Amino acid sequence: MRTRYSALGLVRRGLTGAPWPRAWRRHDLSRTYDVVIIGGGVHGLATAYYLATNHGITNVAVLEKGYIGGGGSGRNTAIIRSNYLTPEGVAFYDRSVKLYEGLSADLNFNVMFSQRGHLTLAHSDSALRTMQWRAQVNTLQGVDSEVLDAAGVKRVAPPLDTSPETRYPILGALYHPPGGIIRHDAVVWGYARGADARGVHIHQDTEVTGVDVVDGAVRGVRTTRGDVAAPTVVNCTAGWSTLVSGMAGVRMPVSTFPLQAAVTEPVRPFLHTVVVSGTLHVYVSQTDRGELVFGASVDPFTSYSTRGSLEFTEGLAAHVLQLMPALSQVRVLRQWAGLCDMTPDFSPIMGITPVEGFLVDVGWGTYGFKAGPVAGETMAQLIATGKTPDLIAGFDLARFADGRLVGEKGAAAVGH
Ligand SMILES: Cc1cc2nc3c(=O)[nH]c(=O)nc-3n(C[C@H](O)[C@H](O)[C@H](O)COP(=O)(O)OP(=O)(O)OC[C@H]3O[C@@H](n4cnc5c(N)ncnc54)[C@H](O)[C@@H]3O)c2cc1C
């Protein structure tokens, strides 16, 4: 085990000046592993962590072409919630929220999960109907969600303009108290540190350039640091996932779109819940440091570019001011973009593929950070037992050929 972080340890090192050990180590790339995981985001690292922790499988490599968390996992707006629309989605994301609730203690790493509540605004009768639908599906599965009227919205989020004079008046909202935000870097680093402590090798600057398949079964991968043999290879590369699956000859109905976000200068805390408006294509939360974090829908074209655009900031500012006119003087500090692997039904693709031993955990679109823990837990279970856990059975690749889509667009588009 690695050094435990504790208040006492902090004081001791403060007094002695002793250096902190590296949170995860560098290793030579072995020529064989039991499991190779491609992609060092929250999904790849969580899968490695649960393989080692829950199943004792530690001869595992996580191969990351850049630095861990450099993909969507370090670029997202960190919203966690489970108020989805389908029974499959609600049960799955609810398990993830539960894992997140215990994650700081499990990882001995403060992930700063702040369950401050999540409001999805309704600006039309049909949106209110969808909120009612979601509230009922959620309640049936024991997830805390209710529909509020405009006065209720004002009580939960006083800075919102709930007057009927606005262009799109707020008629009500779906209120989800367990939802909130988290420190995404801490989650990535915590899983990396936990996996490393149990013997997993994390290889940064190691790009997978090919996947070896012989007689319909995976044999290993080719990388910029040499070839690696492995009977199990897991694709956790989100925005790049079609490229990696393509190396194994597996086609997937995934398209990659950029998604942008922006953050303002810090201001005194005034917004104590996450607010999402699908109609206005915008969402906002306030960090513990006081910055406002804004996001929207994906850019309207497929691309692997992560450049920001002025159109995005202009549209965002206009929409945010419709919700909270008082923000007109607040300055945007920074904007950025990440890649999102969108599926036709806004649900992930998890599990086996036609190539034996080549597994996928992809299709995370704009909403996959919150799924990191449960995806890691269930993928590790699948690898260790060879059986697909019930929780992810509905997210199989074969559903697109069989016409069994898990339609989450009503709960996952702007909501993330
Ligand atoms: C702006 C923005 C806001 C978002 N907001 C939210 C939100 O509020 N809540 C939420 O739940 N989700 C959100 N998301 C989505 C979320 O960030 C992603 O779904 C999630 O991080 C995916 O995690 P991952 O581990 O699967 O992939 P990633 O974190 O993208 O990791 C994949 C990794 O694979 C690596 N890789 C790619 N190709 C190769 C290769 N050939 N060899 C080796 N490595 C390779 C990449 O470098 C990358 O580090 C948002 C996304 C963005 C961009």
The ligand as an SDF file (V2000), in Angstrom:
LIG
                    3D

 53 58  0  0  0  0  0  0  0  0999 V2000
  -17.0410   20.3490  -21.8290 C   0  0  0  0  0  0  0  0  0  0  0  0
  -17.5420   19.0330  -21.3220 C   0  0  0  0  0  0  0  0  0  0  0  0
  -18.4430   19.0130  -20.2710 C   0  0  0  0  0  0  0  0  0  0  0  0
  -18.9100   17.7810  -19.7650 C   0  0  0  0  0  0  0  0  0  0  0  0
  -19.7220   17.7900  -18.6670 N   0  0  0  0  0  0  0  0  0  0  0  0
  -20.0650   16.6250  -18.0790 C   0  0  0  0  0  0  0  0  0  0  0  0
  -20.7860   16.6440  -16.8550 C   0  0  0  0  0  0  0  0  0  0  0  0
  -21.0870   17.7070  -16.2940 O   0  0  0  0  0  0  0  0  0  0  0  0
  -21.1170   15.4250  -16.2890 N   0  0  0  0  0  0  0  0  0  0  0  0
  -20.7720   14.2390  -16.8740 C   0  0  0  0  0  0  0  0  0  0  0  0
  -21.1280   13.2000  -16.3350 O   0  0  0  0  0  0  0  0  0  0  0  0
  -20.0680   14.2130  -18.0490 N   0  0  0  0  0  0  0  0  0  0  0  0
  -19.6980   15.3650  -18.6450 C   0  0  0  0  0  0  0  0  0  0  0  0
  -18.9620   15.3600  -19.8170 N   0  0  0  0  0  0  0  0  0  0  0  0
  -18.6400   14.0640  -20.4570 C   0  0  0  0  0  0  0  0  0  0  0  0
  -17.4550   13.3910  -19.7650 C   0  0  0  0  0  0  0  0  0  0  0  0
  -16.3800   14.2870  -19.6180 O   0  0  0  0  0  0  0  0  0  0  0  0
  -16.9900   12.1710  -20.5490 C   0  0  0  0  0  0  0  0  0  0  0  0
  -18.0880   11.3900  -20.9400 O   0  0  0  0  0  0  0  0  0  0  0  0
  -16.0680   11.3100  -19.6970 C   0  0  0  0  0  0  0  0  0  0  0  0
  -15.0470   12.0870  -19.1280 O   0  0  0  0  0  0  0  0  0  0  0  0
  -15.5050   10.1660  -20.5030 C   0  0  0  0  0  0  0  0  0  0  0  0
  -14.5030    9.5580  -19.7170 O   0  0  0  0  0  0  0  0  0  0  0  0
  -13.5770    8.4470  -20.3550 P   0  0  0  0  0  0  0  0  0  0  0  0
  -12.6760    7.9920  -19.2940 O   0  0  0  0  0  0  0  0  0  0  0  0
  -14.4400    7.4320  -21.0260 O   0  0  0  0  0  0  0  0  0  0  0  0
  -12.8170    9.1980  -21.5380 O   0  0  0  0  0  0  0  0  0  0  0  0
  -11.6750   10.3130  -21.5240 P   0  0  0  0  0  0  0  0  0  0  0  0
  -11.5540   11.0100  -20.2320 O   0  0  0  0  0  0  0  0  0  0  0  0
  -11.8890   11.1600  -22.7400 O   0  0  0  0  0  0  0  0  0  0  0  0
  -10.3770    9.4480  -21.6820 O   0  0  0  0  0  0  0  0  0  0  0  0
  -10.0690    8.7870  -22.8770 C   0  0  0  0  0  0  0  0  0  0  0  0
   -8.5670    8.7880  -22.9880 C   0  0  0  0  0  0  0  0  0  0  0  0
   -8.1860    7.9280  -24.0520 O   0  0  0  0  0  0  0  0  0  0  0  0
   -6.9710    8.4200  -24.5440 C   0  0  0  0  0  0  0  0  0  0  0  0
   -6.7280    7.8330  -25.8690 N   0  0  0  0  0  0  0  0  0  0  0  0
   -7.4190    8.0560  -27.0060 C   0  0  0  0  0  0  0  0  0  0  0  0
   -6.9100    7.3210  -28.0090 N   0  0  0  0  0  0  0  0  0  0  0  0
   -5.8820    6.6070  -27.4910 C   0  0  0  0  0  0  0  0  0  0  0  0
   -4.9570    5.6820  -28.0360 C   0  0  0  0  0  0  0  0  0  0  0  0
   -4.9830    5.3300  -29.3360 N   0  0  0  0  0  0  0  0  0  0  0  0
   -4.0110    5.1430  -27.2170 N   0  0  0  0  0  0  0  0  0  0  0  0
   -3.9620    5.4830  -25.8860 C   0  0  0  0  0  0  0  0  0  0  0  0
   -4.8140    6.3820  -25.3320 N   0  0  0  0  0  0  0  0  0  0  0  0
   -5.7680    6.9180  -26.1190 C   0  0  0  0  0  0  0  0  0  0  0  0
   -7.1680    9.9170  -24.5640 C   0  0  0  0  0  0  0  0  0  0  0  0
   -5.9510   10.6300  -24.5790 O   0  0  0  0  0  0  0  0  0  0  0  0
   -7.9810   10.1450  -23.2900 C   0  0  0  0  0  0  0  0  0  0  0  0
   -7.1850   10.5770  -22.1980 O   0  0  0  0  0  0  0  0  0  0  0  0
  -18.4990   16.5600  -20.3660 C   0  0  0  0  0  0  0  0  0  0  0  0
  -17.6110   16.5860  -21.4370 C   0  0  0  0  0  0  0  0  0  0  0  0
  -17.1060   17.7980  -21.9010 C   0  0  0  0  0  0  0  0  0  0  0  0
  -16.1360   17.8050  -23.0410 C   0  0  0  0  0  0  0  0  0  0  0  0
  1  2  1  0
  2  3  1  0
  2 52  2  0
  3  4  2  0
  4  5  1  0
  4 50  1  0
  5  6  2  0
  6  7  1  0
  6 13  1  0
  7  8  2  0
  7  9  1  0
  9 10  1  0
 10 11  2  0
 10 12  1  0
 12 13  2  0
 13 14  1  0
 14 15  1  0
 14 50  1  0
 15 16  1  0
 16 17  1  0
 16 18  1  0
 18 19  1  0
 18 20  1  0
 20 21  1  0
 20 22  1  0
 22 23  1  0
 23 24  1  0
 24 25  2  0
 24 26  1  0
 24 27  1  0
 27 28  1  0
 28 29  2  0
 28 30  1  0
 28 31  1  0
 31 32  1  0
 32 33  1  0
 33 34  1  0
 33 48  1  0
 34 35  1  0
 35 36  1  0
 35 46  1  0
 36 37  1  0
 36 45  1  0
 37 38  2  0
 38 39  1  0
 39 40  1  0
 39 45  2  0
 40 41  1  0
 40 42  2  0
 42 43  1  0
 43 44  2  0
 44 45  1  0
 46 47  1  0
 46 48  1  0
 48 49  1  0
 50 51  2  0
 51 52  1  0
 52 53  1  0
M  END
$$$$
